Amino acid sequence: MKRKFLITLLFLACMFACVCIIAACETNESEKTGGHEHNLTFNNRVEADCENDGNIAYWYCPSCDIYYSDSKGNTEIQLSDTVLSKLGHIFKEGFTTDKQPTCTQSGSKSKHCTRC
């Protein structure tokens, strides 16, 4: 009888510990999200060009002002992690004639970028 009582008591103690651990995990998860459900907005990838920065595809929650690399809001990133830096121009060697000179007007030459 004493043994059965101890086994039951041990079982109840284990169950109580499990409930406490689950509650603690749920509390920690709620703290991570600021106690709310994320309202994530998706931002498409934009390629960088010679003069403009681009960005990777990312998700943003305006309620907690946090950026994420995944649609479930599990992987937090910084805004700076979303930036694809502008590429800069690569100019062809020499000048290109844009306008031929005439007897009455000057011509013009310029450098041109191989990317744009």
N, CA, C and O atoms as CSV, one atom per row, in Angstrom:
chain,resi,resn,atom,element,x,y,z
A,1,MET,N,N,0.826,-1.189,0.000
A,1,MET,CA,C,0.000,0.000,0.000
A,1,MET,C,C,0.872,1.257,0.000
A,1,MET,O,O,0.611,2.213,-0.730
A,2,LYS,N,N,1.909,1.232,0.831
A,2,LYS,CA,C,2.812,2.364,0.920
A,2,LYS,C,C,3.532,2.566,-0.430
A,2,LYS,O,O,3.720,3.696,-0.880
A,3,ARG,N,N,3.920,1.473,-1.050
A,3,ARG,CA,C,4.626,1.524,-2.332
A,3,ARG,C,C,3.714,2.092,-3.422
A,3,ARG,O,O,4.160,2.910,-4.226
A,4,LYS,N,N,2.462,1.680,-3.462
A,4,LYS,CA,C,1.501,2.170,-4.442
A,4,LYS,C,C,1.288,3.678,-4.263
A,4,LYS,O,O,1.189,4.417,-5.242
A,5,PHE,N,N,1.220,4.118,-3.023
A,5,PHE,CA,C,1.060,5.539,-2.713
A,5,PHE,C,C,2.271,6.339,-3.215
A,5,PHE,O,O,2.104,7.413,-3.793
A,6,LEU,N,N,3.479,5.824,-2.999
A,6,LEU,CA,C,4.700,6.507,-3.435
A,6,LEU,C,C,4.778,6.580,-4.966
A,6,LEU,O,O,5.185,7.600,-5.522
A,7,ILE,N,N,4.392,5.509,-5.633
A,7,ILE,CA,C,4.394,5.508,-7.101
A,7,ILE,C,C,3.395,6.537,-7.625
A,7,ILE,O,O,3.707,7.269,-8.565
A,8,THR,N,N,2.227,6.607,-7.047
A,8,THR,CA,C,1.214,7.584,-7.447
A,8,THR,C,C,1.719,8.994,-7.198
A,8,THR,O,O,1.546,9.871,-8.044
A,9,LEU,N,N,2.335,9.224,-6.061
A,9,LEU,CA,C,2.879,10.537,-5.724
A,9,LEU,C,C,3.984,10.932,-6.702
A,9,LEU,O,O,4.035,12.078,-7.147
A,10,LEU,N,N,4.858,10.003,-7.035
A,10,LEU,CA,C,5.927,10.246,-7.995
A,10,LEU,C,C,5.351,10.568,-9.379
A,10,LEU,O,O,5.828,11.477,-10.059
A,11,PHE,N,N,4.331,9.823,-9.786
A,11,PHE,CA,C,3.670,10.058,-11.062
A,11,PHE,C,C,3.070,11.474,-11.116
A,11,PHE,O,O,3.233,12.186,-12.106
A,12,LEU,N,N,2.382,11.866,-10.047
A,12,LEU,CA,C,1.775,13.199,-9.994
A,12,LEU,C,C,2.837,14.294,-10.012
A,12,LEU,O,O,2.635,15.337,-10.634
A,13,ALA,N,N,3.952,14.074,-9.345
A,13,ALA,CA,C,5.048,15.053,-9.335
A,13,ALA,C,C,5.626,15.216,-10.739
A,13,ALA,O,O,5.918,16.335,-11.162
A,14,CYS,N,N,5.793,14.118,-11.456
A,14,CYS,CA,C,6.303,14.180,-12.837
A,14,CYS,C,C,5.332,14.920,-13.745
A,14,CYS,O,O,5.746,15.732,-14.573
A,15,MET,N,N,4.054,14.644,-13.593
A,15,MET,CA,C,3.048,15.325,-14.409
A,15,MET,C,C,3.063,16.834,-14.133
A,15,MET,O,O,2.975,17.641,-15.058
A,16,PHE,N,N,3.174,17.201,-12.861
A,16,PHE,CA,C,3.229,18.615,-12.486
A,16,PHE,C,C,4.464,19.287,-13.107
A,16,PHE,O,O,4.376,20.410,-13.603
A,17,ALA,N,N,5.598,18.606,-13.077
A,17,ALA,CA,C,6.831,19.147,-13.651
A,17,ALA,C,C,6.674,19.352,-15.153
A,17,ALA,O,O,7.123,20.366,-15.689
A,18,CYS,N,N,6.042,18.398,-15.839
A,18,CYS,CA,C,5.823,18.527,-17.283
A,18,CYS,C,C,4.941,19.725,-17.595
A,18,CYS,O,O,5.222,20.475,-18.530
A,19,VAL,N,N,3.887,19.909,-16.831
A,19,VAL,CA,C,2.987,21.040,-17.048
A,19,VAL,C,C,3.741,22.350,-16.841
A,19,VAL,O,O,3.546,23.301,-17.598
A,20,CYS,N,N,4.597,22.408,-15.826
A,20,CYS,CA,C,5.383,23.620,-15.558
A,20,CYS,C,C,6.352,23.908,-16.699
A,20,CYS,O,O,6.513,25.061,-17.099
A,21,ILE,N,N,6.987,22.891,-17.215
A,21,ILE,CA,C,7.940,23.066,-18.316
A,21,ILE,C,C,7.214,23.552,-19.568
A,21,ILE,O,O,7.700,24.457,-20.248
A,22,ILE,N,N,6.070,22.972,-19.879
A,22,ILE,CA,C,5.297,23.393,-21.057
A,22,ILE,C,C,4.861,24.847,-20.902
A,22,ILE,O,O,4.949,25.623,-21.853
A,23,ALA,N,N,4.395,25.221,-19.723
A,23,ALA,CA,C,3.970,26.599,-19.481
A,23,ALA,C,C,5.141,27.559,-19.636
A,23,ALA,O,O,4.979,28.649,-20.185
A,24,ALA,N,N,6.298,27.174,-19.167
A,24,ALA,CA,C,7.490,28.024,-19.285
A,24,ALA,C,C,7.871,28.195,-20.750
A,24,ALA,O,O,8.236,29.294,-21.170
A,25,CYS,N,N,7.793,27.130,-21.525
A,25,CYS,CA,C,8.118,27.217,-22.952
A,25,CYS,C,C,7.151,28.147,-23.675
A,25,CYS,O,O,7.574,28.951,-24.506
A,26,GLU,N,N,5.859,28.046,-23.371
A,26,GLU,CA,C,4.869,28.907,-24.001
A,26,GLU,C,C,5.089,30.356,-23.613
A,26,GLU,O,O,4.914,31.247,-24.444
A,27,THR,N,N,5.468,30.610,-22.374
A,27,THR,CA,C,5.748,31.971,-21.919
A,27,THR,C,C,6.941,32.529,-22.675
A,27,THR,O,O,6.903,33.672,-23.129
A,28,ASN,N,N,8.006,31.738,-22.817
A,28,ASN,CA,C,9.188,32.201,-23.535
A,28,ASN,C,C,8.855,32.504,-24.991
A,28,ASN,O,O,9.348,33.492,-25.537
A,29,GLU,N,N,8.031,31.681,-25.633
A,29,GLU,CA,C,7.653,31.912,-27.026
A,29,GLU,C,C,6.849,33.200,-27.148
A,29,GLU,O,O,7.034,33.962,-28.097
A,30,SER,N,N,5.961,33.446,-26.195
A,30,SER,CA,C,5.164,34.662,-26.199
A,30,SER,C,C,6.045,35.890,-26.006
A,30,SER,O,O,5.798,36.932,-26.612
A,31,GLU,N,N,7.069,35.775,-25.169
A,31,GLU,CA,C,7.990,36.887,-24.956
A,31,GLU,C,C,8.773,37.193,-26.227
A,31,GLU,O,O,9.054,38.357,-26.513
A,32,LYS,N,N,9.131,36.155,-27.000
A,32,LYS,CA,C,9.883,36.347,-28.239
A,32,LYS,C,C,9.085,37.167,-29.241
A,32,LYS,O,O,9.655,38.006,-29.938
A,33,THR,N,N,7.804,36.946,-29.324
A,33,THR,CA,C,6.974,37.636,-30.310
A,33,THR,C,C,6.349,38.896,-29.743
A,33,THR,O,O,5.494,39.502,-30.389
A,34,GLY,N,N,6.756,39.305,-28.546
A,34,GLY,CA,C,6.194,40.506,-27.954
A,34,GLY,C,C,4.779,40.287,-27.469
A,34,GLY,O,O,4.041,41.251,-27.265
A,35,GLY,N,N,4.380,39.024,-27.278
A,35,GLY,CA,C,3.054,38.713,-26.766
A,35,GLY,C,C,1.953,38.881,-27.800
A,35,GLY,O,O,0.785,38.998,-27.430
A,36,HIS,N,N,2.286,38.897,-29.064
A,36,HIS,CA,C,1.261,39.022,-30.097
A,36,HIS,C,C,1.545,38.061,-31.236
A,36,HIS,O,O,2.630,37.489,-31.344
A,37,GLU,N,N,0.554,37.903,-32.067
A,37,GLU,CA,C,0.732,37.095,-33.273
A,37,GLU,C,C,1.221,38.029,-34.371
A,37,GLU,O,O,0.625,39.080,-34.608
A,38,HIS,N,N,2.309,37.645,-35.041
A,38,HIS,CA,C,2.886,38.504,-36.068
A,38,HIS,C,C,1.921,38.725,-37.223
A,38,HIS,O,O,1.202,37.813,-37.630
A,39,ASN,N,N,1.914,39.938,-37.741
A,39,ASN,CA,C,1.182,40.294,-38.948
A,39,ASN,C,C,2.245,40.600,-40.000
A,39,ASN,O,O,2.543,41.761,-40.281
A,40,LEU,N,N,2.811,39.538,-40.576
A,40,LEU,CA,C,3.963,39.678,-41.459
A,40,LEU,C,C,3.563,40.152,-42.849
A,40,LEU,O,O,2.611,39.650,-43.446
A,41,THR,N,N,4.315,41.131,-43.351
A,41,THR,CA,C,4.131,41.587,-44.726
A,41,THR,C,C,5.357,41.154,-45.524
A,41,THR,O,O,6.489,41.263,-45.054
A,42,PHE,N,N,5.117,40.664,-46.733
A,42,PHE,CA,C,6.185,40.159,-47.583
A,42,PHE,C,C,6.725,41.273,-48.465
A,42,PHE,O,O,5.961,42.065,-49.017
A,43,ASN,N,N,8.037,41.330,-48.591
A,43,ASN,CA,C,8.703,42.289,-49.466
A,43,ASN,C,C,9.481,41.505,-50.519
A,43,ASN,O,O,10.372,40.721,-50.191
A,44,ASN,N,N,9.138,41.723,-51.776
A,44,ASN,CA,C,9.790,41.017,-52.885
A,44,ASN,C,C,11.260,41.387,-53.002
A,44,ASN,O,O,11.686,42.459,-52.573
A,45,ARG,N,N,12.018,40.484,-53.586
A,45,ARG,CA,C,13.419,40.751,-53.892
A,45,ARG,C,C,13.478,41.817,-54.981
A,45,ARG,O,O,12.724,41.780,-55.953
A,46,VAL,N,N,14.390,42.763,-54.795
A,46,VAL,CA,C,14.646,43.794,-55.792
A,46,VAL,C,C,16.135,43.743,-56.097
A,46,VAL,O,O,16.970,43.887,-55.204
A,47,GLU,N,N,16.460,43.533,-57.377
A,47,GLU,CA,C,17.867,43.441,-57.767
A,47,GLU,C,C,18.521,44.814,-57.696
A,47,GLU,O,O,17.911,45.821,-58.056
A,48,ALA,N,N,19.752,44.847,-57.235
A,48,ALA,CA,C,20.539,46.082,-57.239
A,48,ALA,C,C,20.958,46.375,-58.673
A,48,ALA,O,O,21.114,45.460,-59.482
A,49,ASP,N,N,21.137,47.657,-58.982
A,49,ASP,CA,C,21.679,48.027,-60.288
A,49,ASP,C,C,22.879,48.936,-60.072
A,49,ASP,O,O,23.395,49.026,-58.958
A,50,CYS,N,N,23.322,49.600,-61.108
A,50,CYS,CA,C,24.531,50.418,-61.013
A,50,CYS,C,C,24.404,51.557,-60.005
A,50,CYS,O,O,25.379,51.901,-59.337
A,51,GLU,N,N,23.224,52.139,-59.891
A,51,GLU,CA,C,23.052,53.330,-59.063
A,51,GLU,C,C,22.156,53.139,-57.851
A,51,GLU,O,O,22.099,54.020,-56.993
A,52,ASN,N,N,21.452,52.013,-57.752
A,52,ASN,CA,C,20.476,51.827,-56.669
A,52,ASN,C,C,20.697,50.523,-55.909
A,52,ASN,O,O,20.983,49.483,-56.502
A,53,ASP,N,N,20.560,50.599,-54.588
A,53,ASP,CA,C,20.588,49.387,-53.771
A,53,ASP,C,C,19.352,48.557,-54.075
A,53,ASP,O,O,18.333,49.093,-54.513
A,54,GLY,N,N,19.435,47.265,-53.846
A,54,GLY,CA,C,18.291,46.369,-53.950
A,54,GLY,C,C,18.051,45.757,-52.580
A,54,GLY,O,O,18.592,46.230,-51.580
A,55,ASN,N,N,17.252,44.720,-52.533
A,55,ASN,CA,C,17.021,44.004,-51.278
A,55,ASN,C,C,16.665,42.553,-51.543
A,55,ASN,O,O,16.160,42.203,-52.609
A,56,ILE,N,N,16.940,41.708,-50.543
A,56,ILE,CA,C,16.526,40.312,-50.596
A,56,ILE,C,C,15.028,40.255,-50.326
A,56,ILE,O,O,14.439,41.247,-49.896
A,57,ALA,N,N,14.416,39.120,-50.569
A,57,ALA,CA,C,13.029,38.918,-50.158
A,57,ALA,C,C,13.034,38.755,-48.641
A,57,ALA,O,O,13.868,38.032,-48.096
A,58,TYR,N,N,12.100,39.428,-47.953
A,58,TYR,CA,C,12.035,39.336,-46.499
A,58,TYR,C,C,10.623,39.635,-46.014
A,58,TYR,O,O,9.785,40.123,-46.772
A,59,TRP,N,N,10.372,39.342,-44.758
A,59,TRP,CA,C,9.085,39.591,-44.122
A,59,TRP,C,C,9.301,40.580,-42.986
A,59,TRP,O,O,10.362,40.596,-42.361
A,60,TYR,N,N,8.291,41.408,-42.719
A,60,TYR,CA,C,8.396,42.448,-41.702
A,60,TYR,C,C,7.122,42.470,-40.866
A,60,TYR,O,O,6.015,42.394,-41.400
A,61,CYS,N,N,7.291,42.574,-39.548
A,61,CYS,CA,C,6.143,42.715,-38.640
A,61,CYS,C,C,6.152,44.143,-38.109
A,61,CYS,O,O,7.014,44.486,-37.300
A,62,PRO,N,N,5.207,44.992,-38.546
A,62,PRO,CA,C,5.190,46.376,-38.096
A,62,PRO,C,C,4.851,46.525,-36.611
A,62,PRO,O,O,5.241,47.513,-35.988
A,63,SER,N,N,4.133,45.560,-36.041
A,63,SER,CA,C,3.757,45.649,-34.627
A,63,SER,C,C,4.964,45.577,-33.700
A,63,SER,O,O,5.035,46.292,-32.700
A,64,CYS,N,N,5.912,44.706,-34.041
A,64,CYS,CA,C,7.103,44.573,-33.186
A,64,CYS,C,C,8.348,45.150,-33.856
A,64,CYS,O,O,9.434,45.102,-33.279
A,65,ASP,N,N,8.201,45.700,-35.081
A,65,ASP,CA,C,9.296,46.341,-35.810
A,65,ASP,C,C,10.493,45.406,-35.960
A,65,ASP,O,O,11.634,45.786,-35.694
A,66,ILE,N,N,10.207,44.162,-36.397
A,66,ILE,CA,C,11.250,43.157,-36.572
A,66,ILE,C,C,11.167,42.597,-37.989
A,66,ILE,O,O,10.081,42.396,-38.533
A,67,TYR,N,N,12.340,42.350,-38.573
A,67,TYR,CA,C,12.472,41.789,-39.916
A,67,TYR,C,C,12.797,40.304,-39.796
A,67,TYR,O,O,13.510,39.881,-38.885
A,68,TYR,N,N,12.256,39.511,-40.743
A,68,TYR,CA,C,12.449,38.063,-40.726
A,68,TYR,C,C,12.843,37.565,-42.110
A,68,TYR,O,O,12.436,38.127,-43.126
A,69,SER,N,N,13.643,36.498,-42.132
A,69,SER,CA,C,14.039,35.913,-43.409
A,69,SER,C,C,13.099,34.794,-43.834
A,69,SER,O,O,13.253,34.238,-44.921
A,70,ASP,N,N,12.124,34.456,-42.987
A,70,ASP,CA,C,11.197,33.373,-43.321
A,70,ASP,C,C,9.757,33.811,-43.072
A,70,ASP,O,O,9.498,34.732,-42.297
A,71,SER,N,N,8.836,33.142,-43.735
A,71,SER,CA,C,7.420,33.527,-43.694
A,71,SER,C,C,6.734,33.217,-42.367
A,71,SER,O,O,5.637,33.717,-42.113
A,72,LYS,N,N,7.354,32.409,-41.523
A,72,LYS,CA,C,6.743,32.070,-40.234
A,72,LYS,C,C,7.243,32.959,-39.104
A,72,LYS,O,O,6.776,32.844,-37.971
A,73,GLY,N,N,8.188,33.842,-39.404
A,73,GLY,CA,C,8.711,34.740,-38.376
A,73,GLY,C,C,9.584,34.032,-37.362
A,73,GLY,O,O,9.598,34.399,-36.187
A,74,ASN,N,N,10.317,33.013,-37.807
A,74,ASN,CA,C,11.191,32.269,-36.891
A,74,ASN,C,C,12.623,32.792,-36.886
A,74,ASN,O,O,13.311,32.711,-35.869
A,75,THR,N,N,13.080,33.333,-38.031
A,75,THR,CA,C,14.481,33.744,-38.144
A,75,THR,C,C,14.557,35.259,-38.258
A,75,THR,O,O,14.310,35.830,-39.321
A,76,GLU,N,N,14.900,35.896,-37.152
A,76,GLU,CA,C,14.994,37.348,-37.089
A,76,GLU,C,C,16.279,37.812,-37.777
A,76,GLU,O,O,17.335,37.198,-37.627
A,77,ILE,N,N,16.168,38.911,-38.537
A,77,ILE,CA,C,17.329,39.517,-39.186
A,77,ILE,C,C,17.269,41.027,-38.959
A,77,ILE,O,O,16.248,41.562,-38.527
A,78,GLN,N,N,18.359,41.689,-39.253
A,78,GLN,CA,C,18.415,43.148,-39.167
A,78,GLN,C,C,18.037,43.741,-40.522
A,78,GLN,O,O,18.176,43.081,-41.552
A,79,LEU,N,N,17.566,44.972,-40.521
A,79,LEU,CA,C,17.238,45.637,-41.774
A,79,LEU,C,C,18.458,45.672,-42.692
A,79,LEU,O,O,18.331,45.500,-43.905
A,80,SER,N,N,19.629,45.895,-42.119
A,80,SER,CA,C,20.859,45.950,-42.920
A,80,SER,C,C,21.140,44.622,-43.622
A,80,SER,O,O,21.814,44.604,-44.652
A,81,ASP,N,N,20.633,43.508,-43.078
A,81,ASP,CA,C,20.818,42.198,-43.711
A,81,ASP,C,C,20.000,42.051,-44.985
A,81,ASP,O,O,20.271,41.160,-45.790
A,82,THR,N,N,19.004,42.907,-45.180
A,82,THR,CA,C,18.137,42.810,-46.357
A,82,THR,C,C,18.704,43.540,-47.563
A,82,THR,O,O,18.230,43.344,-48.682
A,83,VAL,N,N,19.719,44.385,-47.352
A,83,VAL,CA,C,20.222,45.261,-48.418
A,83,VAL,C,C,21.180,44.531,-49.356
A,83,VAL,O,O,22.101,43.841,-48.920
A,84,LEU,N,N,20.939,44.702,-50.654
A,84,LEU,CA,C,21.873,44.284,-51.698
A,84,LEU,C,C,22.506,45.572,-52.222
A,84,LEU,O,O,21.824,46.399,-52.828
A,85,SER,N,N,23.800,45.741,-51.992
A,85,SER,CA,C,24.476,47.001,-52.329
A,85,SER,C,C,24.480,47.255,-53.830
A,85,SER,O,O,24.564,46.333,-54.642
A,86,LYS,N,N,24.385,48.559,-54.177
A,86,LYS,CA,C,24.433,48.921,-55.601
A,86,LYS,C,C,25.735,48.435,-56.204
A,86,LYS,O,O,26.751,48.326,-55.518
A,87,LEU,N,N,25.694,48.145,-57.497
A,87,LEU,CA,C,26.811,47.511,-58.184
A,87,LEU,C,C,27.884,48.487,-58.640
A,87,LEU,O,O,29.062,48.132,-58.679
A,88,GLY,N,N,27.502,49.698,-58.982
A,88,GLY,CA,C,28.448,50.665,-59.523
A,88,GLY,C,C,28.636,50.435,-61.016
A,88,GLY,O,O,28.416,49.336,-61.524
A,89,HIS,N,N,29.043,51.489,-61.705
A,89,HIS,CA,C,29.229,51.415,-63.162
A,89,HIS,C,C,30.549,50.740,-63.513
A,89,HIS,O,O,31.531,50.846,-62.778
A,90,ILE,N,N,30.558,50.052,-64.637
A,90,ILE,CA,C,31.787,49.558,-65.264
A,90,ILE,C,C,31.803,50.185,-66.655
A,90,ILE,O,O,31.009,49.825,-67.524
A,91,PHE,N,N,32.714,51.120,-66.845
A,91,PHE,CA,C,32.733,51.862,-68.096
A,91,PHE,C,C,33.565,51.161,-69.156
A,91,PHE,O,O,34.591,50.548,-68.862
A,92,LYS,N,N,33.099,51.265,-70.399
A,92,LYS,CA,C,33.856,50.774,-71.545
A,92,LYS,C,C,35.102,51.638,-71.688
A,92,LYS,O,O,35.118,52.800,-71.281
A,93,GLU,N,N,36.130,51.065,-72.262
A,93,GLU,CA,C,37.333,51.858,-72.515
A,93,GLU,C,C,37.052,52.877,-73.603
A,93,GLU,O,O,36.338,52.604,-74.568
A,94,GLY,N,N,37.626,54.051,-73.427
A,94,GLY,CA,C,37.469,55.098,-74.429
A,94,GLY,C,C,36.103,55.754,-74.391
A,94,GLY,O,O,35.269,55.446,-73.539
A,95,PHE,N,N,35.892,56.654,-75.318
A,95,PHE,CA,C,34.635,57.391,-75.404
A,95,PHE,C,C,33.813,56.883,-76.571
A,95,PHE,O,O,34.352,56.343,-77.537
A,96,THR,N,N,32.518,57.057,-76.476
A,96,THR,CA,C,31.602,56.732,-77.561
A,96,THR,C,C,31.079,58.048,-78.129
A,96,THR,O,O,30.722,58.961,-77.384
A,97,THR,N,N,31.038,58.132,-79.447
A,97,THR,CA,C,30.497,59.336,-80.076
A,97,THR,C,C,28.981,59.260,-80.006
A,97,THR,O,O,28.357,58.361,-80.569
A,98,ASP,N,N,28.401,60.229,-79.298
A,98,ASP,CA,C,26.942,60.273,-79.158
A,98,ASP,C,C,26.304,61.095,-80.282
A,98,ASP,O,O,25.208,60.794,-80.757
A,99,LYS,N,N,27.029,62.143,-80.691
A,99,LYS,CA,C,26.503,63.025,-81.737
A,99,LYS,C,C,27.676,63.477,-82.604
A,99,LYS,O,O,28.672,64.005,-82.108
A,100,GLN,N,N,27.534,63.262,-83.884
A,100,GLN,CA,C,28.582,63.680,-84.836
A,100,GLN,C,C,28.558,65.207,-84.976
A,100,GLN,O,O,27.490,65.814,-85.044
A,101,PRO,N,N,29.723,65.806,-85.016
A,101,PRO,CA,C,29.731,67.264,-85.231
A,101,PRO,C,C,29.323,67.606,-86.668
A,101,PRO,O,O,29.542,66.823,-87.592
A,102,THR,N,N,28.739,68.763,-86.830
A,102,THR,CA,C,28.390,69.279,-88.162
A,102,THR,C,C,29.126,70.606,-88.346
A,102,THR,O,O,29.870,71.031,-87.462
A,103,CYS,N,N,28.923,71.253,-89.478
A,103,CYS,CA,C,29.568,72.540,-89.733
A,103,CYS,C,C,29.099,73.608,-88.750
A,103,CYS,O,O,29.827,74.559,-88.466
A,104,THR,N,N,27.883,73.451,-88.232
A,104,THR,CA,C,27.328,74.495,-87.361
A,104,THR,C,C,27.154,74.064,-85.904
A,104,THR,O,O,26.910,74.906,-85.040
A,105,GLN,N,N,27.275,72.773,-85.622
A,105,GLN,CA,C,27.059,72.304,-84.243
A,105,GLN,C,C,28.193,71.388,-83.813
A,105,GLN,O,O,28.779,70.655,-84.610
A,106,SER,N,N,28.475,71.463,-82.528
A,106,SER,CA,C,29.504,70.597,-81.953
A,106,SER,C,C,28.953,69.184,-81.794
A,106,SER,O,O,27.745,68.982,-81.669
A,107,GLY,N,N,29.826,68.248,-81.802
A,107,GLY,CA,C,29.449,66.868,-81.519
A,107,GLY,C,C,29.626,66.586,-80.034
A,107,GLY,O,O,30.009,67.472,-79.271
A,108,SER,N,N,29.350,65.368,-79.631
A,108,SER,CA,C,29.556,65.018,-78.214
A,108,SER,C,C,29.998,63.565,-78.114
A,108,SER,O,O,29.642,62.711,-78.925
A,109,LYS,N,N,30.799,63.332,-77.068
A,109,LYS,CA,C,31.255,61.987,-76.748
A,109,LYS,C,C,31.045,61.762,-75.264
A,109,LYS,O,O,31.041,62.708,-74.475
A,110,SER,N,N,30.869,60.500,-74.888
A,110,SER,CA,C,30.719,60.189,-73.462
A,110,SER,C,C,31.182,58.775,-73.213
A,110,SER,O,O,31.416,57.999,-74.139
A,111,LYS,N,N,31.309,58.458,-71.931
A,111,LYS,CA,C,31.647,57.083,-71.519
A,111,LYS,C,C,30.337,56.354,-71.269
A,111,LYS,O,O,29.363,56.950,-70.808
A,112,HIS,N,N,30.317,55.059,-71.575
A,112,HIS,CA,C,29.101,54.269,-71.363
A,112,HIS,C,C,29.394,53.063,-70.478
A,112,HIS,O,O,30.465,52.461,-70.546
A,113,CYS,N,N,28.435,52.736,-69.667
A,113,CYS,CA,C,28.546,51.596,-68.738
A,113,CYS,C,C,28.220,50.295,-69.468
A,113,CYS,O,O,27.307,50.253,-70.294
A,114,THR,N,N,28.960,49.243,-69.164
A,114,THR,CA,C,28.700,47.956,-69.804
A,114,THR,C,C,27.479,47.260,-69.181
A,114,THR,O,O,26.901,46.363,-69.794
A,115,ARG,N,N,27.091,47.666,-67.980
A,115,ARG,CA,C,25.939,47.040,-67.321
A,115,ARG,C,C,24.618,47.706,-67.688
A,115,ARG,O,O,23.602,47.040,-67.888
A,116,CYS,N,N,24.655,49.028,-67.772
A,116,CYS,CA,C,23.389,49.728,-68.010
A,116,CYS,C,C,23.455,50.557,-69.265
A,116,CYS,O,O,22.478,51.215,-69.622
